[in-house]
């Protein structure tokens, strides 16, 4: 309907909506902007008519623009004209038990659409709740209102909008592979979807052409509505189910009340399905079936939603029945498991228990509760309640290793007792102070010394003190020893090379391993490390008390890049202490497992690398540190490969995009009132998404102002999102406008060599070759400063140096090289069949590799799975390569080692996008890391059309205590008739 309006009217409404929804201006400011733009449009029309000498307005559009009654009166009218408000259902939520009541029709004897009191029973034998549900409020003509309200968006209305989006429906239809592919590139290659059966027992995703099958995942999390606000950028198609009212977090049984409306609709969409009267592709209507498959949450939320005991309990795992006393059992085959049928039986027994005490008894025997998701006849909780890789790996294993095991955040600060860590120099001075005080027999000086130093000196000089001596007992013993040995010099123990609190047998479980000296080396390397612009940077004061809050991506960068660069240099040398070598081997096993677990493709061989490195990490961890360092998260990491085998690469089902949606909700302007904030969050979230989808319609896109269109596009980028791997309408390679130039002789010869490397029966020659059978390459080219390949932007060195550092190969099958991009150009020539062939090429200069003699001293080559090595900073002559031969960006950092012959740098690969496939051969013992051999293989296209029917549910609840992780507004779609 809006496409029928005049363009100035459309632009005005969209500008006001963008300012209000996406830029956060107040309602009063939006109303003023609407009036100002309306006056400006009316005044412009009047001036134009006066200039043309028209006495009367004859154009219907001009009449509408000059008629004040045609314009909306305020921002609410703008939302109505653009049809941005979602269809919602308001449930009355019991403030005590969280039971939800849908509104009913009013009758003569009732003035409320909700019951007066809650009639829910916790168990069959329990008394009704009886809590009041409604209250009388005289506000804007309203009377009875619920105390708490749960706002729910029906799935039918949301899907109606989705299916009316032009060009989207065809992307929701795909053919699944009938046989397991050798590599899983996205979630649709996974076993779960190929083996998933519909109500008729046949494969669900291979139904008839006039039937659409959609798969949903469910994400549930909380957010802080009072957090700091920061904008981010993404685009998605997210079904915001609802926002659970706060401020307290619902219990396991209370969560079922909020899941029930969604499950009711999912059952209908499963069988018999929902028939939409028309869609864009099927004007006569289409049957839609839906299935909810993966549940994606952090561990506390997952166990609450799925009905498990909390992860801190004795039965801490949602995948197996291992108990907390057996947490060090790393033999996966020995872990006891629940079957799907057994779990449903136990959960049903808990649900049907007549009393609360009986439920407690059953839960103590088998820590399983009822979940509404078990009503779905296909939902196998043993498979579909999956482990989120983001929380498990980045905010779990990596963060825990640095903070809890290596005590990183305690090394610059104080202990809870106010004690400062003593460096080696301070330790030496303290020992000298003790020697002087003993010689002077000064008890006052000795009382200022820490107890641990006195114990260490007593032990060094074989001074025996009975029992567990106090400080005064040790001081007396030392002075007595001096009296008995006046001519002897007291022996001093050797200071520790690491910062310690004292010298009493420093405990590796309580002594920081990343001491200040190591941190300063890390900081120095971080300041000189060149990271690509898309990569999240760890704080430059990592490990200091004022480092601030570190996000998951920053933990990833710190461990996968910064610590790898510095710690291998410090602890990987032949003369390093053995304990440091052990620490390094242990930590890099974890980094290797995390890096390979989060690649954009996976295979059985990849998963073996992940599992073996996790096993190596945990087994060496319990040898280096006390058994108490093991936490449930460590055990869950060993289940990660099970999830990868079922659902494919982790990027298809981790929580990164959902956590960003929490930030969208947290950035909404509200009045701060409980009971009203939730509706404000919900409405603003949906309006913003619907606005983006509206502007991106093809029949409207050309009519929106250039300024507004550019802004909408800028906030709709896919970078950083899970959907950056599934660009719906985005070409594989894109670039901006270029400048026409002739290739110089060197570049032209490089282009010719590039073409001649192809295995095609065509002879390519220069423009001076007059052979009849020769295909002559043109010198004409369009030079550009940057190019985007599969969502990643590469630039020339002149444009952005750090985005020009790349990993590439000349032809498939060759070893990869590191280098930098000098130029990028578009070239059109004749292809092998004689037709015009237009391609992007890059002129790159490789870094000069180390000589064989130097490479023997490269400490990074001991860890080939990390794909990091030393190179000279010197650049070799340029090569011309195709843009499709790009592997990814690299990280560069000057090397401070003792290698001669020029400036050396550390170069680390960032091939997360997996356009570069790596296979591991000669896979033997993890301790014999030199037996790994990495071979580059042909790249594959990750962005396959049609693999977008994996949609996402999103259910949030408001918490007033937890910090948010901020994100952008997702994109929904316009209405269609249901």
Secondary structure, 3 states (H helix, E strand, C coil): CHHHCCHHHHHHHHHHHHHHHCCCCCHHHHHHHHHHHHHHHHHHHHHHHHHHCCCCCCCHHHHHHHCHHHCCCCHHHHHHHHCCCCCCEEEEECCCCCCEECCCCCCCCCCCCCCCECCCCCCCCCCCCCCECEEEEEECCEEEEECEEEEECCHHHHHHHHHCCCCCHHHHCCCCCCCCCCCECCHHHCHHHHHCECCCCCEHHHCCCCEEEEEEEEEEEEEECCCCCCCCCCCCCEEEEEEECCCCCCCHHHHHHHHHHHHHHHHHHHCCCEEECCCCCCCCCEEEEEEEEEEEECHHHHHHHHCECCCCCCCCCCCCCCCHHHCCCCCHHHCCCCCHHHHHHHHHHHHCCCCHHHHHHHHHHCCECCCHHHHCCCCCHHHHEEECHHHHHHHHHHHHHHHHHCCHHHCCCECCCCCECECHHHHHHHHHHHHHHHHHCCHHHHHCCCHHHHHHHHHHCCCCCCCCCCHHHHHHHHHHHHHHCCCCCCCCCCCCCCCECCCCCCCCCCCCCCCHHHHHHHHHHHHHCECCCCCCCCCCCCCCCCCCCCCHHHHHHHHHHHHHHHHHHHHCCCCCCHHHHHHHHHHHHHHHHHHHHCCCCECHHHHHHHHHHHHHHHHHHHHHCCHHHCCHHHHHHCCHHHHHHHHCCHHHCCCHHHHHHHHHHHCCCCCCCCCCHHHHHHHHHHHHHHHHHHHCCHHHHCCCCHHHHHHHHHCCCCCCCHHHHCCCCCCCEEECCCEEEECCHHHHHHHHHHHHCCCCCCEEECCCCCCCCEEECCCEEEEECEEEECCEEEECCCCCHHHHEEEECCCCCCCCEEEEEEEEEEEEEECCCCCEEEEEEEEEEEEEECCHHHHCCCHHHHCHHHCEEEEEEEEEEEEEEEHHHEEEEEEEEECCCCCCCCCEEEEEECCCCCCCCEEEECCCCCCCHHHCEEEECCCCCCCCCCCCCEEEEEEEEEECCCCCCCCCCCCCCCCCCC
